[in-house]
Amino acid sequence: MNTPSHRLFAQFRLVLLSALIVAVTFTAASQAREVEGIAAIVNDEVISLYDVDQRVELYFVSSGIVRSRETVERLREQALRELVDEKLQLQEARRVEISIERDEIEREIKRLSEGFRTSQDTITEFLKEQGIKERTLESQIEADLAWSQFIRRSFGGRIRVGNDEVDEQYRKVVRAIEQPRFLVSEILLNADSLTDQKRVARISQEIVGQLRNGVDFGAVARQFSVSPTSARGGQLGWVTLEQLDPALSSVLTQMEPGQISTPIATNAGFYILLLQNREEGRVGGALNNQFDILTVTFAAETDAGVINEFVENFRTCKAARESAENLSAKATRSGLKPLADLPKQMHAAVVNLEAGQLSSPQKTSTTSVYVVCDRKDDQGPQVSREDISDNIFAQRLSMNARRHLRDLRRDAVVEYR
């Protein structure tokens, strides 16, 4: 689930830095909506047409989406839906006596400004220049803070992550090393009814078109995606096919790096994927361990006693090189490399050696001694069980949030004008 600081920090990074920002202009008619137009009534609380206009403008300046008549109309639908949800979230928070104080909102805005090394006044002035009132930002922060507190208070204490679950996920991560991996970003657009599905399908197609025309994927993910990854610009990270919904996996296997998928319908909603990169699986085991090998090669005619003396007098890698040169032997050093990348004939000789040890003489047409100057063993996936547990907790908390919001929508009295 998005945190306010992640979501809004990302928005204003784009607002302040993106060259794609489109200047905002309001007509006299839209300004008049501030006082007289009603877009919806949510359990007796009003959302004005002006509120919708303001949120649409915030979409444009934070995502870089190109303005067109069709895009404006579709984003108005999205904005109204989001504003209705925020009303429901705030009402539910108030029901359990959660209220967001002015100083909490100020702290969030201050955190944003500090992240940009700018001032709160600069952000406020920028919004003003774009025709966006400060309250538009503040109301979004208020809803995010209230909903986050409500969800954690209501569901956080009920979620239990067992050791067996963590172990199973860790085993999947380990197995993933040997499977093809995909570096993926995602946008998830949620739909709770057949009507929603048609609406979200249209918006999804519009977003895909904008993304393929160069709009920043991360910016759109932060603004529109309901996935927990939205706070990271939709970055899902490296995944294997078995970690994904089969509908996503089947599409991903057909994509090339840099491609953006068409909208993919799943039980969770409509996904849009960006494939950034892919890698084939690595060979597991000792072949992933890295060795820095000094290979000392003696000519075929070298007396065995000379070679044995070299082995017996070994002290350090540096001294071994000097000794080899004195004995007219050839000394070459590999540098730190996975064992799989080193010549196969040395694998068996060095695989069980530690740094500072050397092999017995290996005879072919010449005689070689392998000195392990350094060794770094593959530690497997660099993820802790605590990280896995936190991720499972966050996913379940997000799932509970979506379900509870769906229930609120179902039970609410919403009158659209």
N, C-alpha and C positions, 0 to 999 in steps of 0.2 A: 504494500500500500504506500502511496506517495506520502512523503513527509512534506510539510509546507515549505521548509527551507530548501529542500532539493528541487521541488517543482518550481518554485518562484525564482530561485537563484538561476535556474536554467533559463527561465523565461526572460529575465532581465539581462542575462549575458547576451542573448540573441537580440534583445531590444536595443542594447547599447552598441553592439558590435556588428550586427548583420547588415550587409549592403543591400539585402533584399527587402528591407522595410518599406512599406508603401505609405505615403503620407495620408493622413486621415482628414476627410472633410465631411462636415455634417450639413445637411440641408435644413432650412427653417422648419420644414415639416417634422423632421426627426427630432429637432430640439424641442418642438412643442410637445412631443410625446412624454417628456420628463414630467409634465404636470397633468396631462389629461388621458394618455393612452394606457389601457390595461391589456397585458398579454395573457395573464392567467391569474387565477385565484387558487391558492393552495391551502386547504383547511382554513379558509377565511383570511389568509395573508396574501397581499397583492404583489405580483411581479409586473412592473410596468414595461411598456414597449421600449421606453428609454433604457431600462436596465438591459434589455436584450440587445439593443443597438450598441451599448457600451461594451458588453461582453464580446460581441462580434468584432469590434475594433481591437479589443485586447487579443483576440485570436490572431488577427492579421499581423499586428506588430510583434507578436511573440513567436509565431511559427514561420513567417516568411511566405505563407501561401499567397499566390497571386490573386488579386481582386478581379472578379467578374460578376456580372449580374447573377448568373447561376450559382456561383460559389457563395455569394452573399446570402442568397435564399436558403441554401442548404446549411450554411453555418448558423443562420438564424434558428433553424430547427434544432441544431446541436446546442446552441446557446440556451434556448428556452428549456430544453431537457435538463441541461446542467443546472440552471437556476432553480428549476423545480426540485431537483435532487438536493440542492443546497438548502432550500427551505425546509424540506423534510428532515435533513440531517440536523439543522439547527433546532427544529421543533423537538426532535427526539432527544437531543442533548439537554434542552431546557427541561424536558419531562423528568430527567433524573438530576436536575439542578446543576447542570454544567453550564457555566457562562464564561465567556471569554472577555477578560478585562481589556481596557484600552492599552494598558502598559504591555500586555502580552503581544498585542498586534504590533505595537511600536518596536518591541524587541525583535520580532520577526523581520520587520522592514529594516531595522538597524543591522541585523545579521546579513541581510541581502546586500546592503550598501557597503558593509565592511568587506564582504567577499569580492566586491568589484573595486575595492579601494576608492570608493567614491562616497558621497554623502547622501543622507536621506533626502535632503532638499533637492539634490540633482535628479534623483529618481522621480520625485514629485513633480519637478519642473518639466521633466521629459514627458511624463504622462499628460501634463497640462498642454504642452505644445502639440501633442497628438490628439487633443480633444477628449482625453479620457480623464474622468474625475478620479481623485484619489480614493473615493469611497468604493469604486469598482474593484480596485486592488484590495482594499481593506476587507470588503465583504467576502472575497474569495479566501483570504487568509483566515478570517473568523470561522468560516464554514469548515475549512481544512483542520484547523486546530480543534474545534469542538467535536467533529466527527472522529478524529484520531483519538481524542481522550475518551469519548464514549465507547468506541470499539475496544480499546484496551481495557477499560474498566469492566465492560460487559462480558467480554469473551476471553481476554488474555489469561485470566486465572483458571479457565476451564480447559485450556489446551495443554495436553501432555504429550511430550515427545519421548518415546521409549528408546532404550538402548538398542533393542533389536532393529528398530526403524533406522536409527543412525548407522548401525553396522551394515545393514542391507544397502543403504545409499552409498556408504563408503566402498563396499564391494563393487557396486556399479561404477563408481568413479575409477576404481582400479582396473576393472575390465575395459573401461572406455579407452585406456591407453593403447590397447591393441586393435581398436576399431577406428574406422574413418571418423574424423571429427569435422564439425562445421562451426564456423564463427558466424553467429547469427544475431541480428537485431529484429525486434518484433514490435508491432502495433496491434493492440487488441481493442476492438470496438464491440461493446456489449449490446445485446438485444434480448429483451425478455418476452416478447410476444411476436406473433406473426406480423402485425403492423410495424413493430420495431424492426424486425428483420428486413422488411422491404426498405424502410427508411435508411437503416444502417448500411444495407447493401449499396444503395445509391451513393451515400456519403463515402463509403469505402472505395468505390470506383473513382469518384472525384479525387480522393486523396492519392490513389495510385497514379493517376494521370499527372497530378502536381509533382509527386515525388520523382517520376520518370522524366519530368521536365527540369529537374534540378533543385527542387525545394529540399531543404535539409531534413533528413529522416529523423535525426535525434530531436530536432525542434518540434516536429509534428508529434512524435511519440510522447514527449513531455506534456504537450498540451491536450492531446486527445486520447491516448491509450489508458485503459483501465487496468492494465497489468501492473504488478509490483515493479516491473523493470522500467516503468515510465520515468521514475526518478533518475535512472541512469541513461536516459535518452533511448530507452528500448533495448539496451544492450543485454542480450541473453548470455553472451559469452560462448565458450567452446562447448558444444553439446554433441552427443551421439544420436543416431536415429532412434534408438530404443528409449531415449529420455523424452521424446516428443510424442504428441498425439499422432496416430498413424496418418491422419489426413495431412498434417504438416510434413511428416517424413516423406510421403510419396511425392509431394511437390518439391521438397528440398533436393532430392536426389536428381531432379531434372534441371536444376538451376546451375548457372555458372557464377563464379565470384563477381560481385558488382551488380548482379541482377536483383530486381524487385519483383516479388510475386504478384499475381492477381489476388484479389480478396479470397480467402479460404474460409468456408463456412464450417464451424465446429459447434459442439454443444455449448462451449463457453462464449461464442460470439464469432465475429469475423476477424481473422488474422491477416496481417500484411507482413511479409518477411523480407528482410534484406540479407542476402548471403554475402558476407564480406570476404571470407576465405574458407578453404577446406584443406585438410591434410589426411593422408593415408595413415592407417594405424602403425604404431611402432612395434618392433619386435620386443617382447618382454624379456625379463630376466637379466642375467649378467651382461648380456651384450649392450645394455644401456649404461653400464658402469663406464666411467671415463678413466683412461690411463694416459700418462705421459711416459713414453717408453724411449729409453736410449738403447738403440740396437748396435751392438759391437760385433762386427763381422771379421773373422780371421780367414786368411787365405788358406786354401786346401793344404798347402805344404807346411803350415804352421805346426810346430811340435806340440803334442798334447800336453806336455809338461808346462809349456808356456801358458796355454789356455787355463790349465788348472791353477797355476800360480796367480793368474789374473783374478780368477773366481775367489780364491782363498784370501787374497789381499784386498778385496773390495771393502770400501768404507762409505763413500758417498758417490752420488751421481756425478758431481763435478770432478772428483778425483778419478772416477772410472774413465771419463772422457780423456783426461790427461794421460792416464796409464795406457789407454788404447792407442793414442797417438805415438807414445814412446815405443809401443810394440809394433808399429806400422799396421795396426788394424784400422778398419774403417768404422767411424762412429757417427751415427745419425740419430737425431732426436725428433720424435713425432709431434711433441706438444700435446696438450690435453685433448683427447678425442674419445668418443664412444668406442668400446671394443669392437663393435660391429663395423666401424670404419677403418680398423687397422687390418693388416694382412692376416688372412685366415691361419697361416702356418704358425702364428705366434699365440693364437687364442688359448689353446690348451696349456701352453707353457706359462702364461702370466695370469690366467683368470683367478687363481687362488693366491696370488702374491700380493703383499701389502706394499705401500710406499717404502722405499729404502731396501727392498729385497731384489734379488736377481735370480734368473732361471738357471737351471743346469745347462751346459752346452748343448745346442741343438744342431745335429749334423745333417747336412744335405750335401751339395757339391762343395760347400764351404761350411764353416762352423760359426754359429751365432750365439751370443749371450744377450738376453734381454734384461735390461735394468729398469725397474719401475721407479722412476723419479718422483711421480706423484700419482695419486688415485683418488677419485671422487665417485662414490657409489650413488647410483640412481635411487632417490628416496621415494619414488613412486609419485602419486598425485600430491601436489603441494596444497593440501586442504586439510584442515583439522576437523575432528568430530564436532567440536564446538561450532565451527562455521556451518557444518551440515545441519546441526540441530537448530541453529538460529534461522537458517533458510527454511526448514520445514515449518517452524513456528510462524515465520512471516507469511508463508504461503497459506497456512490455515487461517491466520488472522484475516488475510485479504479475502479468502473465500467466505468467511463468516460475515465480513463487511458487505460483500456483494449480495449475499443471501438476505441479510437483514434489510438492506436498501430495497431489494426487490419486494420484500414483504411490506415495507412502508409504502411503496408505490401502489401496491395492490389494495391496501386498506385506505389510502388517502382519498379525500374528496378534492379533485382538481377540476376546475372549470376553465377551459380555454376559450379565449375571446377571438 
